[in-house]
Amino acid sequence: MVSIARKNLFHEKGRLVISIGGVAFSTMLIMVLMGVYYGIFTESTMYLRKTNADLWVGQEGIHDTWHTYSLLPRGLDEEIRRVGGVKDVHEFIGRAVRAKVSKVVDKEETIYIIGFDTKTGVGGPWEIVKGKKIPRDGQVIVDRVFATRNGIDIGDKIEVGGVELTVVGISKDTFVLVYSYAFVTKEDAEKIFGAEDFLNYYMVEVDNPFFAEKIADNIKSRLESLGVKVDVLTKQKFIDNHKEVIDESFSAILLPLVFIGFFIGVTVIGLTLYTATLEKMKEYAILKAIGADETFMMRIVLEQAFTIALLGFAAGSILSFLAANLIPNVAPEFYVEINLQNVVMTFGSIVVMSLVAALIPIRRLERIEPATVFQA
């Protein structure tokens, strides 16, 4: 059986190479698209995962930092610290604004300004590729995607909310979907937003994250007893909320493209198998005439399908990893994350692809008559 399947496939090596190439392309398309999808999740929630905050205290009705706006009065940090299990409390001041890029006349970019406590560093950038990690008043740390897009380097200036800021650092992994994070001192953030008596969130560290949800309920109750209505979300819940926004925005775009990749693979494997089957109809008729059953011949077709699929998957996986390393260099706003889940899902798609593609030639073999061998 093995020799027959391989003989049929390798009889036309050029066609086999083209078939493997088609499956490899489908594999790469599926894997890279899924990688971009996972990469968006990773990059867009990186700030929440890297920031040392177990709980986020915001205005009642908060969902995420992008689409819902939170505004709370200052001075609640001491009340929060009185709740059992609370280790420390930090202020978060931030929102998306338009920034003027001085190198480009009349050009504006949307950035997400974050004012953080430069003494503790909580809420600030976690990885710097160039320059300083802690800004002073009048200084800003920008993301490398923002810097690359606008040709910005250390020492250049941007203007936000009428405040001129000098770039002193360039951070990594601080790009979020369509804009980047930019980090300034809390004092500069207050000037830019014009909100000296208010902030957006309180970031809370707890002694034991296992009790985070209980502590969150206690914080909510304590502040509401003071007449301040809040919602308190755990880090994981806040991350999940942001992922939900991403999923709603991108799944409708991603799924049709993945389906296109799947359809290409099915078509390529199906045409290859069907052509190979037609060319060997007399050989199959002889097998049936000497007693080979339909299961035996079906296994031949399936092995051919799986062989093409596995070889294509192997080649496509190599191309996908190469693309994952190349794409960020060409388009730094895209991060391709090829993880185990991505590989397993893609492999599952390829297996299903080969099964679907084998249906037509299998049906053709079921209708073959042994008398075919005597036809001219």
C-alpha positions in Angstrom: 0.0 0.0 0.0 2.8 2.4 1.0 4.7 1.8 -2.2 1.6 2.3 -4.4 0.7 5.6 -2.7 4.3 6.9 -3.0 4.7 5.7 -6.5 1.6 7.6 -7.6 2.7 10.8 -5.9 6.3 10.8 -7.0 5.6 9.7 -10.5 5.2 13.4 -11.4 7.7 15.2 -9.2 7.0 18.6 -10.7 3.3 18.3 -9.9 4.1 17.1 -6.4 6.4 20.1 -5.7 3.7 22.5 -6.9 1.2 20.7 -4.7 3.5 20.9 -1.6 4.1 24.5 -2.4 0.4 25.3 -2.5 -0.2 23.6 0.9 2.9 25.4 2.3 1.4 28.7 1.2 -1.9 27.8 2.8 -0.1 26.8 6.0 1.9 30.0 6.0 -1.2 32.1 5.4 -3.1 30.5 8.2 -0.2 30.4 10.7 0.9 34.0 10.0 -2.7 35.3 10.2 -3.2 33.5 13.5 0.2 34.7 14.6 -0.8 38.3 13.9 -4.0 37.7 15.8 -2.2 36.3 18.9 0.4 39.0 18.5 -2.2 41.8 18.7 -3.5 40.2 21.9 0.0 40.1 23.4 1.1 43.6 22.4 -2.2 45.3 23.3 -2.3 43.8 26.8 1.4 44.0 27.5 1.1 47.2 29.6 -1.5 45.6 31.9 0.6 42.4 32.2 3.8 44.2 32.9 2.5 46.9 35.3 2.7 45.9 38.9 -1.1 46.1 39.6 -3.3 43.3 40.8 -6.5 45.4 40.9 -7.7 48.4 38.8 -10.0 50.8 40.6 -12.0 53.0 38.1 -15.2 54.9 37.7 -18.4 52.8 37.8 -19.0 51.3 34.4 -15.4 50.9 33.2 -14.6 48.2 30.8 -11.2 49.0 29.2 -8.8 51.9 28.9 -9.6 52.5 25.3 -13.3 52.9 24.9 -14.6 53.7 28.4 -13.4 56.8 30.3 -12.8 56.8 34.0 -12.4 59.9 36.2 -11.9 59.7 40.0 -11.0 62.3 42.6 -7.6 62.2 44.1 -7.1 61.3 47.7 -8.7 57.9 47.7 -5.4 56.1 47.9 -5.3 56.3 51.8 -8.8 54.9 52.0 -7.9 52.0 49.7 -4.8 51.3 51.8 -7.0 50.8 54.9 -8.6 47.8 53.2 -7.2 44.5 54.5 -4.9 42.7 52.1 -3.8 45.9 50.2 -0.1 46.2 49.9 0.3 49.5 48.0 -1.7 51.9 45.8 -0.5 53.8 42.7 -2.1 56.5 40.5 -2.7 56.1 36.8 -3.2 59.1 34.6 -3.6 58.5 30.9 -5.7 58.8 27.8 -5.3 59.0 24.0 -4.5 62.5 22.6 -3.2 64.0 19.4 0.5 64.9 19.3 2.3 67.3 16.9 5.5 65.9 15.5 7.9 68.8 15.0 9.9 67.1 12.2 6.9 66.9 10.0 5.0 70.1 9.3 1.3 70.0 10.4 1.5 66.3 11.0 -0.3 64.9 14.1 -0.4 61.4 15.5 -2.6 59.8 18.1 -0.6 58.6 21.1 -1.7 57.4 24.6 0.0 59.6 27.2 0.6 58.0 30.5 1.8 59.9 33.5 3.5 57.7 36.1 5.3 58.1 39.4 8.9 58.4 38.4 10.1 57.6 42.0 8.6 54.1 42.1 8.5 53.5 38.3 5.2 51.8 38.6 3.1 52.3 35.4 6.1 53.3 33.4 8.0 51.6 30.5 9.5 48.2 31.3 12.0 47.9 28.4 14.0 50.7 26.8 15.8 50.2 23.5 17.5 53.6 23.5 17.9 56.5 25.9 16.6 56.9 29.5 14.0 54.9 31.4 12.8 57.7 33.7 11.8 61.0 32.2 11.9 64.4 34.0 9.4 67.3 33.6 9.3 68.3 30.0 10.6 65.0 28.8 8.8 62.0 27.2 9.6 58.3 26.4 8.0 57.2 23.1 7.4 53.8 21.5 9.8 52.6 18.8 6.9 52.1 16.3 5.9 55.8 16.8 9.6 56.8 16.5 10.1 54.8 13.4 6.9 56.0 11.7 7.8 59.6 12.3 11.6 59.5 12.0 12.0 60.6 15.7 15.2 60.1 17.7 16.5 61.1 21.1 16.5 64.9 21.4 13.6 65.5 19.1 10.5 67.3 20.3 6.8 66.6 20.1 3.9 68.8 21.3 1.0 67.4 23.3 -1.9 69.6 24.6 0.2 72.7 24.3 3.1 71.2 26.2 6.4 70.7 24.4 8.2 67.5 25.3 11.7 66.4 24.5 12.2 62.7 23.6 14.7 61.1 26.0 13.9 57.5 25.6 12.5 54.9 23.1 10.5 52.0 24.6 9.7 48.5 23.2 6.4 46.6 23.2 4.3 49.6 24.0 2.3 49.8 20.8 -1.4 49.3 21.0 -3.4 48.5 17.8 -3.4 51.9 16.1 -1.4 54.1 18.5 1.5 53.9 20.9 2.0 54.6 24.6 4.1 57.6 25.6 5.4 58.1 29.1 5.7 61.4 31.0 5.8 62.5 34.6 2.6 62.8 36.5 3.0 66.6 36.7 3.3 66.9 32.9 0.3 64.6 32.5 -1.8 66.9 34.7 -0.8 69.9 32.6 -1.6 68.1 29.3 -5.0 66.9 30.5 -5.8 69.9 32.7 -7.0 67.7 35.5 -4.9 68.3 38.6 -7.7 67.2 41.0 -8.6 64.0 39.2 -7.0 60.9 37.9 -8.2 57.9 35.8 -7.4 54.8 37.9 -5.9 53.6 41.1 -3.6 50.6 40.6 -3.6 48.4 43.7 -1.0 45.8 44.7 -2.3 43.1 47.1 -0.4 40.9 49.6 -1.9 37.7 48.1 -3.3 37.7 44.6 -5.3 34.6 45.4 -7.7 36.9 47.5 -7.8 39.6 44.9 -11.5 39.3 44.1 -12.4 39.5 47.8 -10.2 42.5 48.3 -11.8 44.1 45.2 -15.3 43.7 46.7 -14.1 45.2 50.0 -12.5 48.2 48.2 -15.7 48.8 46.2 -17.8 48.7 49.4 -15.5 51.0 51.3 -15.4 53.7 48.6 -19.1 53.5 47.9 -19.7 54.1 51.6 -17.9 57.4 51.1 -20.2 58.2 48.1 -17.7 57.3 45.4 -19.1 54.7 42.9 -16.4 52.6 41.5 -15.8 49.3 39.7 -12.8 47.3 40.8 -11.4 44.8 38.3 -8.7 42.2 38.8 -5.7 42.3 36.4 -7.0 39.2 34.6 -10.5 40.6 34.2 -9.1 43.9 32.8 -6.9 42.0 30.4 -9.9 39.9 29.3 -11.9 43.0 28.7 -9.2 44.4 26.4 -9.0 41.1 24.6 -12.7 41.1 24.1 -12.5 44.5 22.3 -9.7 43.2 20.1 -11.7 40.0 19.3 -14.7 42.0 18.3 -12.6 44.3 16.0 -10.5 41.7 14.3 -12.2 38.3 14.2 -14.6 39.4 11.4 -11.5 40.3 9.3 -9.3 37.4 10.3 -11.7 34.4 9.8 -12.5 35.0 6.1 -8.8 35.2 5.4 -8.1 32.0 7.2 -11.0 30.4 5.3 -9.3 31.5 2.0 -6.1 29.8 3.1 -8.0 26.7 3.9 -9.9 26.7 0.6 -6.6 27.1 -1.3 -5.1 24.1 0.4 -8.2 21.9 -0.2 -8.2 22.9 -3.8 -4.5 22.2 -4.4 -4.6 18.8 -2.6 -7.9 17.8 -4.2 -6.7 18.6 -7.8 -3.5 16.7 -7.3 -5.2 13.6 -5.9 -7.9 13.7 -8.5 -5.5 14.0 -11.4 -3.3 11.3 -10.0 -6.3 9.0 -9.5 -7.5 9.5 -13.1 -4.1 8.7 -14.5 -4.0 5.5 -12.6 -7.5 4.3 -13.2 -6.4 1.1 -14.9 -4.0 0.2 -12.1 -6.8 0.7 -9.6 -9.2 -1.4 -11.8 -6.6 -4.2 -11.8 -6.3 -4.0 -7.9 -10.1 -4.3 -7.7 -10.2 -7.1 -10.2 -7.7 -9.2 -8.1 -9.7 -8.7 -4.9 -8.6 -5.4 -3.4 -11.5 -3.9 -1.5 -12.6 -0.2 -1.4 -11.0 0.3 2.0 -7.6 -0.7 0.7 -7.8 1.8 -2.2 -9.2 4.5 0.1 -6.2 4.1 2.3 -4.0 4.7 -0.7 -5.7 8.0 -1.5 -5.7 9.1 2.1 -2.0 8.4 2.5 -1.3 10.4 -0.6 -3.4 13.3 0.9 -1.6 13.1 4.2 1.8 12.9 2.6 1.2 16.1 0.7 -0.3 17.8 3.7 2.5 16.9 6.1 5.2 17.9 3.6 3.4 21.1 2.9 2.9 21.8 6.6 6.6 21.3 7.3 7.6 23.6 4.5 4.9 26.2 5.5 6.0 26.1 9.1 9.5 27.0 8.2 8.3 29.8 6.0 6.0 31.0 8.8 8.8 31.2 11.3 10.9 33.1 8.8 8.0 35.5 8.1 7.5 36.0 11.9 11.0 37.3 12.2 11.0 39.3 9.0 7.6 41.1 9.3 8.4 43.2 12.4 11.5 44.5 10.6 9.5 45.6 7.6 6.4 46.7 9.6 7.3 47.2 13.2 3.6 47.7 14.2 3.0 44.0 13.5 4.1 41.4 16.0 3.6 37.8 14.8 3.3 35.3 17.7 3.7 31.7 16.6 2.9 29.7 19.8 2.1 26.1 20.4 -1.7 26.8 20.2 -1.1 28.4 16.8 0.9 25.5 15.5 -1.6 22.9 16.8 -4.6 24.7 15.3 -2.9 25.1 12.0 -1.9 21.4 11.9 -5.5 20.5 12.7 -6.6 22.6 9.8 -4.2 20.9 7.4 -5.4 17.5 8.5 -9.0 18.4 8.0 -8.0 20.0 4.7 -6.4 16.7 3.5 -9.5 14.7 4.5 -11.8 17.0 2.7 -9.6 17.0 -0.4 -9.6 13.2 -0.5 -13.3 12.9 -0.7 -13.7 13.4 -4.5 -11.0 10.9 -5.6 -12.3 8.4 -3.1 -15.8 8.7 -4.5 -14.4 8.2 -8.0 -12.6 5.0 -6.9 -15.9 3.7 -5.4 -17.5 3.8 -8.8 -14.6 2.1 -10.7 -15.4 -1.2 -12.5 -12.8 -4.0 -12.9 -13.8 -4.2 -16.6 -12.0 -0.9 -17.0 -8.8 -2.8 -17.3 -9.9 -4.4 -20.6 -10.8 -1.0 -22.2 -8.4 0.3 -24.9 
